[in-house]
Amino acid sequence: MSSLTTNKTLLVVTGPTAVGKTEITTLMARRLQTHIISADARQFYREMKIGTAFPDDKTLATVPHHFIGQLSMHEYYNAAVFEKEALSLLEALFLQHDMVILTGGSGLYIDTLCHGIDTMPDHDEEARKKTQALYHDQGIAGLRSLLRQFDPEYYERADKANHKRLMRALEVCFATGQPYSSYRQAVIKERPFRIRYIVLNRPRHELFDRINTRVDEMLSDGLIEEAIGLFRFRHLNALNTVGYKEIFAWLANRLTLQTAVEKIKTNTRRYAKRQLTWFARYKDAAWFNPDEFENIMDWVDNDS
């Protein structure tokens, strides 16, 4: 990126799922007359609108949004590609705007855009299939066991509840014959723009109520019908996510529909807890309840 962006600000507005990021960032973007870049990895895929809580058409028409529905779930995509594309977009946006909003709940994608990502080997289809087969046959326990054998250094600090991270690490091990940790140098890249963080949160009971209500609304909006249409593609990595995998289990007669719905709510609440743990690492972040819009804007104005 050029030096023209050195007096510009990327305002990161994040928080757990269902906290209200879409509503508040839309209001903020209107006030600031700027654009929104999405860092919600689940909303990249155009076929998954209901299960990933796409912003509605009215919201998308209110302010310009980027990285929402730009991909097909059949396309391979990762954080490194997002970093390159989002930086290029920011360079263009900063020519017209002093501040751009980055929002979403995917901590890896936020961190990648803000601080860079280690250079990893190119995607290897054979290694990916091997890892997927391992997960299918042995579950997350099999991933943990093999990763501990191949790369004990990374295993000690890995999120052992996140099967996608474990699978990615094993893919690199299979493809290169080298430990995944050998490619992780943790070098922070300097960006030619300021980065400011806001984390949105609510009281736990309120957040969980909102999660439960959102799931009910997704069902009313047609989540089951959407999942039925996607069932034959359930092997795709994009669909291995909360909301779809539980409905797929019901369609495969492994769960009752009632149990599947309860699991969606439970697994979404667990995901929200993991997100909050991730965002707690943002030491310079300002934390707000989304209902404090004017306080948030005062903080933005005073910090500019």
Short mmCIF file of the C-alpha atoms (twelve columns), coordinates in Angstrom:
data_MODEL
# 
_entry.id   MODEL 
# 
loop_
_atom_site.group_PDB 
_atom_site.id 
_atom_site.type_symbol 
_atom_site.label_atom_id 
_atom_site.label_alt_id 
_atom_site.label_comp_id 
_atom_site.label_asym_id 
_atom_site.label_seq_id 
_atom_site.Cartn_x 
_atom_site.Cartn_y 
_atom_site.Cartn_z 
_atom_site.pdbx_PDB_model_num 
ATOM 1   C CA . MET A 1   0.000   0.000   0.000  1 
ATOM 2   C CA . SER A 2   1.139   3.530   -0.691 1 
ATOM 3   C CA . SER A 3   2.154   6.107   1.895  1 
ATOM 4   C CA . LEU A 4   -1.009  8.068   1.043  1 
ATOM 5   C CA . THR A 5   -2.845  5.988   3.645  1 
ATOM 6   C CA . THR A 6   -0.647  6.865   6.622  1 
ATOM 7   C CA . ASN A 7   -3.186  9.332   8.026  1 
ATOM 8   C CA . LYS A 8   -6.106  6.953   7.571  1 
ATOM 9   C CA . THR A 9   -7.852  4.722   10.116 1 
ATOM 10  C CA . LEU A 10  -9.229  1.200   9.944  1 
ATOM 11  C CA . LEU A 11  -11.902 0.977   12.640 1 
ATOM 12  C CA . VAL A 12  -12.366 -2.631  13.692 1 
ATOM 13  C CA . VAL A 13  -15.794 -3.270  15.208 1 
ATOM 14  C CA . THR A 14  -16.130 -6.851  16.349 1 
ATOM 15  C CA . GLY A 15  -17.877 -8.970  18.945 1 
ATOM 16  C CA . PRO A 16  -19.602 -12.341 19.368 1 
ATOM 17  C CA . THR A 17  -22.242 -13.667 17.030 1 
ATOM 18  C CA . ALA A 18  -25.719 -12.115 17.414 1 
ATOM 19  C CA . VAL A 19  -24.428 -9.236  19.540 1 
ATOM 20  C CA . GLY A 20  -25.674 -6.686  17.005 1 
ATOM 21  C CA . LYS A 21  -22.639 -5.851  14.856 1 
ATOM 22  C CA . THR A 22  -24.593 -5.423  11.621 1 
ATOM 23  C CA . GLU A 23  -27.023 -2.903  13.054 1 
ATOM 24  C CA . ILE A 24  -24.452 -0.784  14.863 1 
ATOM 25  C CA . THR A 25  -21.867 -0.724  12.065 1 
ATOM 26  C CA . THR A 26  -24.518 0.266   9.536  1 
ATOM 27  C CA . LEU A 27  -25.451 3.222   11.737 1 
ATOM 28  C CA . MET A 28  -21.775 4.076   12.209 1 
ATOM 29  C CA . ALA A 29  -21.028 3.893   8.479  1 
ATOM 30  C CA . ARG A 30  -23.953 6.200   7.717  1 
ATOM 31  C CA . ARG A 31  -22.748 8.699   10.311 1 
ATOM 32  C CA . LEU A 32  -19.166 8.519   9.055  1 
ATOM 33  C CA . GLN A 33  -20.190 8.298   5.380  1 
ATOM 34  C CA . THR A 34  -17.882 5.401   4.753  1 
ATOM 35  C CA . HIS A 35  -17.759 1.750   3.660  1 
ATOM 36  C CA . ILE A 36  -17.944 -1.542  5.581  1 
ATOM 37  C CA . ILE A 37  -15.565 -4.448  4.977  1 
ATOM 38  C CA . SER A 38  -16.838 -7.759  6.313  1 
ATOM 39  C CA . ALA A 39  -14.491 -10.111 8.141  1 
ATOM 40  C CA . ASP A 40  -17.159 -12.760 8.684  1 
ATOM 41  C CA . ALA A 41  -15.734 -15.767 6.898  1 
ATOM 42  C CA . ARG A 42  -19.110 -17.533 6.843  1 
ATOM 43  C CA . GLN A 43  -20.747 -14.680 4.941  1 
ATOM 44  C CA . PHE A 44  -18.283 -14.840 2.054  1 
ATOM 45  C CA . TYR A 45  -20.381 -17.550 0.359  1 
ATOM 46  C CA . ARG A 46  -23.427 -16.467 -1.622 1 
ATOM 47  C CA . GLU A 47  -25.296 -19.790 -1.317 1 
ATOM 48  C CA . MET A 48  -25.429 -19.598 2.502  1 
ATOM 49  C CA . LYS A 49  -27.507 -16.488 3.148  1 
ATOM 50  C CA . ILE A 50  -29.920 -17.683 5.820  1 
ATOM 51  C CA . GLY A 51  -27.599 -19.894 7.850  1 
ATOM 52  C CA . THR A 52  -24.948 -17.182 8.097  1 
ATOM 53  C CA . ALA A 53  -27.356 -14.313 8.824  1 
ATOM 54  C CA . PHE A 54  -26.560 -12.221 5.740  1 
ATOM 55  C CA . PRO A 55  -27.434 -8.547  6.153  1 
ATOM 56  C CA . ASP A 56  -30.775 -7.984  4.459  1 
ATOM 57  C CA . ASP A 57  -31.096 -6.182  1.133  1 
ATOM 58  C CA . LYS A 58  -32.180 -2.933  2.805  1 
ATOM 59  C CA . THR A 59  -29.056 -2.905  4.983  1 
ATOM 60  C CA . LEU A 60  -26.786 -3.695  2.039  1 
ATOM 61  C CA . ALA A 61  -28.372 -0.846  0.091  1 
ATOM 62  C CA . THR A 62  -27.982 1.627   2.960  1 
ATOM 63  C CA . VAL A 63  -24.178 1.692   2.976  1 
ATOM 64  C CA . PRO A 64  -21.582 -0.014  0.737  1 
ATOM 65  C CA . HIS A 65  -20.570 -3.469  2.041  1 
ATOM 66  C CA . HIS A 66  -17.641 -5.545  0.775  1 
ATOM 67  C CA . PHE A 67  -16.755 -9.254  1.089  1 
ATOM 68  C CA . ILE A 68  -20.338 -10.441 1.524  1 
ATOM 69  C CA . GLY A 69  -21.501 -13.133 -0.886 1 
ATOM 70  C CA . GLN A 70  -18.557 -12.567 -3.223 1 
ATOM 71  C CA . LEU A 71  -17.680 -16.266 -3.438 1 
ATOM 72  C CA . SER A 72  -19.298 -19.568 -4.270 1 
ATOM 73  C CA . MET A 73  -18.975 -22.233 -1.600 1 
ATOM 74  C CA . HIS A 74  -17.255 -24.337 -4.271 1 
ATOM 75  C CA . GLU A 75  -14.318 -21.902 -4.408 1 
ATOM 76  C CA . TYR A 76  -11.228 -22.313 -2.264 1 
ATOM 77  C CA . TYR A 77  -10.475 -19.284 -0.119 1 
ATOM 78  C CA . ASN A 78  -8.311  -18.552 2.895  1 
ATOM 79  C CA . ALA A 79  -7.108  -15.766 5.161  1 
ATOM 80  C CA . ALA A 80  -3.999  -15.074 3.076  1 
ATOM 81  C CA . VAL A 81  -6.098  -14.365 -0.022 1 
ATOM 82  C CA . PHE A 82  -8.433  -12.209 2.060  1 
ATOM 83  C CA . GLU A 83  -5.446  -10.223 3.346  1 
ATOM 84  C CA . LYS A 84  -4.250  -9.446  -0.177 1 
ATOM 85  C CA . GLU A 85  -7.693  -8.547  -1.526 1 
ATOM 86  C CA . ALA A 86  -8.756  -6.486  1.497  1 
ATOM 87  C CA . LEU A 87  -5.512  -4.470  1.535  1 
ATOM 88  C CA . SER A 88  -5.981  -3.670  -2.140 1 
ATOM 89  C CA . LEU A 89  -9.547  -2.560  -1.477 1 
ATOM 90  C CA . LEU A 90  -8.470  -0.422  1.484  1 
ATOM 91  C CA . GLU A 91  -5.916  1.378   -0.626 1 
ATOM 92  C CA . ALA A 92  -8.682  2.382   -3.018 1 
ATOM 93  C CA . LEU A 93  -11.173 3.297   -0.289 1 
ATOM 94  C CA . PHE A 94  -8.674  5.415   1.629  1 
ATOM 95  C CA . LEU A 95  -8.332  7.664   -1.397 1 
ATOM 96  C CA . GLN A 96  -11.877 8.843   -0.698 1 
ATOM 97  C CA . HIS A 97  -12.397 8.157   3.040  1 
ATOM 98  C CA . ASP A 98  -10.360 8.891   6.158  1 
ATOM 99  C CA . MET A 99  -11.922 5.982   8.019  1 
ATOM 100 C CA . VAL A 100 -13.166 2.549   6.918  1 
ATOM 101 C CA . ILE A 101 -15.002 0.056   9.123  1 
ATOM 102 C CA . LEU A 102 -13.952 -3.585  9.356  1 
ATOM 103 C CA . THR A 103 -16.521 -5.765  11.079 1 
ATOM 104 C CA . GLY A 104 -17.266 -9.425  11.665 1 
ATOM 105 C CA . GLY A 105 -16.646 -12.168 14.160 1 
ATOM 106 C CA . SER A 106 -13.875 -14.178 12.466 1 
ATOM 107 C CA . GLY A 107 -10.859 -13.339 14.601 1 
ATOM 108 C CA . LEU A 108 -8.365  -14.992 12.256 1 
ATOM 109 C CA . TYR A 109 -9.456  -12.824 9.327  1 
ATOM 110 C CA . ILE A 110 -9.428  -9.671  11.440 1 
ATOM 111 C CA . ASP A 111 -5.938  -10.401 12.718 1 
ATOM 112 C CA . THR A 112 -4.687  -11.305 9.255  1 
ATOM 113 C CA . LEU A 113 -5.779  -7.997  7.762  1 
ATOM 114 C CA . CYS A 114 -4.479  -5.986  10.717 1 
ATOM 115 C CA . HIS A 115 -1.179  -7.761  11.365 1 
ATOM 116 C CA . GLY A 116 -0.495  -10.137 8.501  1 
ATOM 117 C CA . ILE A 117 -0.294  -13.881 8.247  1 
ATOM 118 C CA . ASP A 118 2.657   -16.212 7.959  1 
ATOM 119 C CA . THR A 119 3.434   -17.418 4.449  1 
ATOM 120 C CA . MET A 120 2.067   -20.920 4.171  1 
ATOM 121 C CA . PRO A 121 2.578   -23.549 1.462  1 
ATOM 122 C CA . ASP A 122 0.086   -23.528 -1.395 1 
ATOM 123 C CA . HIS A 123 -3.109  -25.515 -1.005 1 
ATOM 124 C CA . ASP A 124 -2.530  -29.233 -1.607 1 
ATOM 125 C CA . GLU A 125 -5.686  -31.127 -2.601 1 
ATOM 126 C CA . GLU A 126 -4.270  -34.560 -1.779 1 
ATOM 127 C CA . ALA A 127 -3.233  -33.443 1.713  1 
ATOM 128 C CA . ARG A 128 -6.633  -31.877 2.251  1 
ATOM 129 C CA . LYS A 129 -8.483  -35.055 1.262  1 
ATOM 130 C CA . LYS A 130 -6.240  -37.082 3.553  1 
ATOM 131 C CA . THR A 131 -7.004  -34.746 6.458  1 
ATOM 132 C CA . GLN A 132 -10.730 -34.800 5.735  1 
ATOM 133 C CA . ALA A 133 -10.717 -38.584 5.668  1 
ATOM 134 C CA . LEU A 134 -8.944  -38.647 9.029  1 
ATOM 135 C CA . TYR A 135 -11.545 -36.319 10.534 1 
ATOM 136 C CA . HIS A 136 -14.394 -38.338 9.037  1 
ATOM 137 C CA . ASP A 137 -13.034 -41.655 10.367 1 
ATOM 138 C CA . GLN A 138 -11.599 -40.620 13.745 1 
ATOM 139 C CA . GLY A 139 -13.170 -37.270 14.570 1 
ATOM 140 C CA . ILE A 140 -11.407 -34.471 16.376 1 
ATOM 141 C CA . ALA A 141 -9.650  -36.957 18.674 1 
ATOM 142 C CA . GLY A 142 -7.825  -38.381 15.670 1 
ATOM 143 C CA . LEU A 143 -6.750  -34.917 14.546 1 
ATOM 144 C CA . ARG A 144 -5.404  -34.110 17.998 1 
ATOM 145 C CA . SER A 145 -3.509  -37.373 18.287 1 
ATOM 146 C CA . LEU A 146 -1.777  -37.068 14.925 1 
ATOM 147 C CA . LEU A 147 -0.975  -33.377 15.345 1 
ATOM 148 C CA . ARG A 148 0.583   -34.066 18.742 1 
ATOM 149 C CA . GLN A 149 2.767   -36.665 17.023 1 
ATOM 150 C CA . PHE A 150 3.749   -34.540 13.999 1 
ATOM 151 C CA . ASP A 151 4.022   -31.116 15.615 1 
ATOM 152 C CA . PRO A 152 4.082   -31.158 19.438 1 
ATOM 153 C CA . GLU A 153 5.167   -27.506 19.528 1 
ATOM 154 C CA . TYR A 154 2.074   -26.237 17.741 1 
ATOM 155 C CA . TYR A 155 -0.141  -28.791 19.493 1 
ATOM 156 C CA . GLU A 156 0.654   -27.231 22.873 1 
ATOM 157 C CA . ARG A 157 -0.749  -23.835 21.903 1 
ATOM 158 C CA . ALA A 158 -3.386  -24.866 19.349 1 
ATOM 159 C CA . ASP A 159 -7.108  -24.385 19.912 1 
ATOM 160 C CA . LYS A 160 -7.844  -28.071 20.371 1 
ATOM 161 C CA . ALA A 161 -11.596 -27.526 20.149 1 
ATOM 162 C CA . ASN A 162 -11.327 -26.019 16.665 1 
ATOM 163 C CA . HIS A 163 -11.192 -28.891 14.204 1 
ATOM 164 C CA . LYS A 164 -10.637 -26.550 11.236 1 
ATOM 165 C CA . ARG A 165 -7.412  -25.182 12.723 1 
ATOM 166 C CA . LEU A 166 -6.208  -28.693 13.534 1 
ATOM 167 C CA . MET A 167 -7.009  -29.843 10.014 1 
ATOM 168 C CA . ARG A 168 -5.168  -26.929 8.431  1 
ATOM 169 C CA . ALA A 169 -2.085  -27.654 10.521 1 
ATOM 170 C CA . LEU A 170 -2.153  -31.306 9.520  1 
ATOM 171 C CA . GLU A 171 -2.629  -30.393 5.852  1 
ATOM 172 C CA . VAL A 172 0.648   -28.487 5.968  1 
ATOM 173 C CA . CYS A 173 2.361   -31.391 7.725  1 
ATOM 174 C CA . PHE A 174 1.104   -33.875 5.134  1 
ATOM 175 C CA . ALA A 175 1.908   -31.635 2.148  1 
ATOM 176 C CA . THR A 176 5.423   -30.584 3.178  1 
ATOM 177 C CA . GLY A 177 6.672   -33.194 5.603  1 
ATOM 178 C CA . GLN A 178 7.563   -30.307 7.931  1 
ATOM 179 C CA . PRO A 179 5.905   -29.194 11.196 1 
ATOM 180 C CA . TYR A 180 3.217   -26.557 10.827 1 
ATOM 181 C CA . SER A 181 4.964   -24.529 13.524 1 
ATOM 182 C CA . SER A 182 8.024   -24.117 11.290 1 
ATOM 183 C CA . TYR A 183 5.939   -21.875 9.007  1 
ATOM 184 C CA . ARG A 184 4.558   -19.756 11.854 1 
ATOM 185 C CA . GLN A 185 7.051   -16.997 12.564 1 
ATOM 186 C CA . ALA A 186 4.547   -14.685 14.299 1 
ATOM 187 C CA . VAL A 187 6.020   -11.650 12.559 1 
ATOM 188 C CA . ILE A 188 3.695   -8.662  12.851 1 
ATOM 189 C CA . LYS A 189 3.468   -6.670  9.637  1 
ATOM 190 C CA . GLU A 190 3.282   -2.910  9.901  1 
ATOM 191 C CA . ARG A 191 0.324   -1.333  8.134  1 
ATOM 192 C CA . PRO A 192 0.418   2.190   6.659  1 
ATOM 193 C CA . PHE A 193 -2.803  3.121   8.460  1 
ATOM 194 C CA . ARG A 194 -3.983  3.369   12.055 1 
ATOM 195 C CA . ILE A 195 -5.985  0.507   13.531 1 
ATOM 196 C CA . ARG A 196 -8.501  1.071   16.340 1 
ATOM 197 C CA . TYR A 197 -10.583 -1.642  17.970 1 
ATOM 198 C CA . ILE A 198 -14.097 -1.676  19.368 1 
ATOM 199 C CA . VAL A 199 -15.468 -4.881  20.881 1 
ATOM 200 C CA . LEU A 200 -19.228 -5.101  21.295 1 
ATOM 201 C CA . ASN A 201 -20.668 -7.220  24.091 1 
ATOM 202 C CA . ARG A 202 -23.817 -7.678  26.138 1 
ATOM 203 C CA . PRO A 203 -24.654 -9.340  29.463 1 
ATOM 204 C CA . ARG A 204 -24.332 -13.091 29.004 1 
ATOM 205 C CA . HIS A 205 -28.029 -13.897 29.482 1 
ATOM 206 C CA . GLU A 206 -29.011 -11.189 26.997 1 
ATOM 207 C CA . LEU A 207 -26.518 -12.407 24.409 1 
ATOM 208 C CA . PHE A 208 -27.710 -16.002 24.762 1 
ATOM 209 C CA . ASP A 209 -31.349 -14.916 24.428 1 
ATOM 210 C CA . ARG A 210 -30.451 -13.082 21.224 1 
ATOM 211 C CA . ILE A 211 -28.688 -16.191 19.892 1 
ATOM 212 C CA . ASN A 212 -31.723 -18.363 20.603 1 
ATOM 213 C CA . THR A 213 -34.038 -15.820 18.978 1 
ATOM 214 C CA . ARG A 214 -31.802 -15.554 15.913 1 
ATOM 215 C CA . VAL A 215 -31.866 -19.318 15.424 1 
ATOM 216 C CA . ASP A 216 -35.663 -19.301 15.639 1 
ATOM 217 C CA . GLU A 217 -35.776 -16.481 13.074 1 
ATOM 218 C CA . MET A 218 -33.454 -18.388 10.731 1 
ATOM 219 C CA . LEU A 219 -35.809 -21.354 10.874 1 
ATOM 220 C CA . SER A 220 -38.774 -19.099 10.100 1 
ATOM 221 C CA . ASP A 221 -36.832 -17.527 7.226  1 
ATOM 222 C CA . GLY A 222 -36.202 -20.924 5.605  1 
ATOM 223 C CA . LEU A 223 -33.004 -22.381 7.071  1 
ATOM 224 C CA . ILE A 224 -34.283 -25.932 6.697  1 
ATOM 225 C CA . GLU A 225 -35.220 -25.405 3.060  1 
ATOM 226 C CA . GLU A 226 -31.839 -23.788 2.396  1 
ATOM 227 C CA . ALA A 227 -30.020 -26.706 4.053  1 
ATOM 228 C CA . ILE A 228 -32.046 -29.248 2.059  1 
ATOM 229 C CA . GLY A 229 -30.909 -27.557 -1.130 1 
ATOM 230 C CA . LEU A 230 -27.283 -27.710 0.023  1 
ATOM 231 C CA . PHE A 231 -27.360 -31.224 1.495  1 
ATOM 232 C CA . ARG A 232 -25.638 -32.875 -1.458 1 
ATOM 233 C CA . PHE A 233 -22.705 -30.492 -1.015 1 
ATOM 234 C CA . ARG A 234 -22.341 -31.134 2.731  1 
ATOM 235 C CA . HIS A 235 -18.786 -32.418 2.242  1 
ATOM 236 C CA . LEU A 236 -17.615 -28.893 1.356  1 
ATOM 237 C CA . ASN A 237 -15.554 -27.123 3.985  1 
ATOM 238 C CA . ALA A 238 -17.710 -23.993 3.795  1 
ATOM 239 C CA . LEU A 239 -20.746 -25.967 4.969  1 
ATOM 240 C CA . ASN A 240 -18.966 -27.571 7.900  1 
ATOM 241 C CA . THR A 241 -20.302 -24.891 10.196 1 
ATOM 242 C CA . VAL A 242 -22.864 -24.373 12.934 1 
ATOM 243 C CA . GLY A 243 -26.407 -24.285 11.635 1 
ATOM 244 C CA . TYR A 244 -25.869 -26.416 8.593  1 
ATOM 245 C CA . LYS A 245 -24.113 -29.431 10.057 1 
ATOM 246 C CA . GLU A 246 -26.855 -29.966 12.660 1 
ATOM 247 C CA . ILE A 247 -29.613 -29.793 10.014 1 
ATOM 248 C CA . PHE A 248 -27.570 -32.125 7.817  1 
ATOM 249 C CA . ALA A 249 -27.409 -34.580 10.733 1 
ATOM 250 C CA . TRP A 250 -31.219 -34.469 10.942 1 
ATOM 251 C CA . LEU A 251 -31.541 -34.981 7.183  1 
ATOM 252 C CA . ALA A 252 -29.245 -38.006 7.526  1 
ATOM 253 C CA . ASN A 253 -31.527 -39.402 10.265 1 
ATOM 254 C CA . ARG A 254 -28.863 -39.071 12.934 1 
ATOM 255 C CA . LEU A 255 -30.839 -36.526 14.988 1 
ATOM 256 C CA . THR A 256 -34.435 -35.513 15.510 1 
ATOM 257 C CA . LEU A 257 -35.298 -32.044 14.256 1 
ATOM 258 C CA . GLN A 258 -35.896 -30.815 17.799 1 
ATOM 259 C CA . THR A 259 -32.483 -32.065 18.893 1 
ATOM 260 C CA . ALA A 260 -30.835 -30.511 15.835 1 
ATOM 261 C CA . VAL A 261 -32.341 -27.110 16.631 1 
ATOM 262 C CA . GLU A 262 -31.241 -27.314 20.259 1 
ATOM 263 C CA . LYS A 263 -27.739 -28.248 19.134 1 
ATOM 264 C CA . ILE A 264 -27.603 -25.233 16.814 1 
ATOM 265 C CA . LYS A 265 -28.433 -22.974 19.755 1 
ATOM 266 C CA . THR A 266 -25.984 -24.713 22.092 1 
ATOM 267 C CA . ASN A 267 -23.138 -24.773 19.577 1 
ATOM 268 C CA . THR A 268 -23.716 -21.135 18.651 1 
ATOM 269 C CA . ARG A 269 -23.524 -20.135 22.326 1 
ATOM 270 C CA . ARG A 270 -20.271 -22.062 22.641 1 
ATOM 271 C CA . TYR A 271 -18.928 -20.331 19.545 1 
ATOM 272 C CA . ALA A 272 -19.781 -16.952 21.061 1 
ATOM 273 C CA . LYS A 273 -17.796 -17.838 24.193 1 
ATOM 274 C CA . ARG A 274 -14.764 -18.765 22.087 1 
ATOM 275 C CA . GLN A 275 -15.059 -15.494 20.176 1 
ATOM 276 C CA . LEU A 276 -15.068 -13.488 23.413 1 
ATOM 277 C CA . THR A 277 -11.957 -15.329 24.568 1 
ATOM 278 C CA . TRP A 278 -10.247 -14.384 21.292 1 
ATOM 279 C CA . PHE A 279 -11.280 -10.737 21.454 1 
ATOM 280 C CA . ALA A 280 -10.089 -10.423 25.054 1 
ATOM 281 C CA . ARG A 281 -6.568  -10.459 23.563 1 
ATOM 282 C CA . TYR A 282 -7.178  -7.033  21.995 1 
ATOM 283 C CA . LYS A 283 -5.615  -5.088  24.847 1 
ATOM 284 C CA . ASP A 284 -6.185  -1.638  23.331 1 
ATOM 285 C CA . ALA A 285 -9.818  -2.254  22.453 1 
ATOM 286 C CA . ALA A 286 -12.711 -0.154  23.763 1 
ATOM 287 C CA . TRP A 287 -15.612 -2.334  24.911 1 
ATOM 288 C CA . PHE A 288 -19.208 -1.160  24.486 1 
ATOM 289 C CA . ASN A 289 -22.756 -2.422  24.669 1 
ATOM 290 C CA . PRO A 290 -24.185 -1.993  21.150 1 
ATOM 291 C CA . ASP A 291 -27.029 0.058   22.618 1 
ATOM 292 C CA . GLU A 292 -24.504 2.812   23.490 1 
ATOM 293 C CA . PHE A 293 -24.389 4.247   19.980 1 
ATOM 294 C CA . GLU A 294 -23.729 7.873   20.925 1 
ATOM 295 C CA . ASN A 295 -21.037 6.861   23.423 1 
ATOM 296 C CA . ILE A 296 -19.410 4.783   20.708 1 
ATOM 297 C CA . MET A 297 -19.458 7.681   18.285 1 
ATOM 298 C CA . ASP A 298 -18.062 10.029  20.920 1 
ATOM 299 C CA . TRP A 299 -15.171 7.609   21.414 1 
ATOM 300 C CA . VAL A 300 -14.609 7.421   17.649 1 
ATOM 301 C CA . ASP A 301 -14.652 11.213  17.306 1 
ATOM 302 C CA . ASN A 302 -12.307 11.779  20.273 1 
ATOM 303 C CA . ASP A 303 -9.915  9.057   19.147 1 
ATOM 304 C CA . SER A 304 -9.687  10.273  15.550 1 
# 
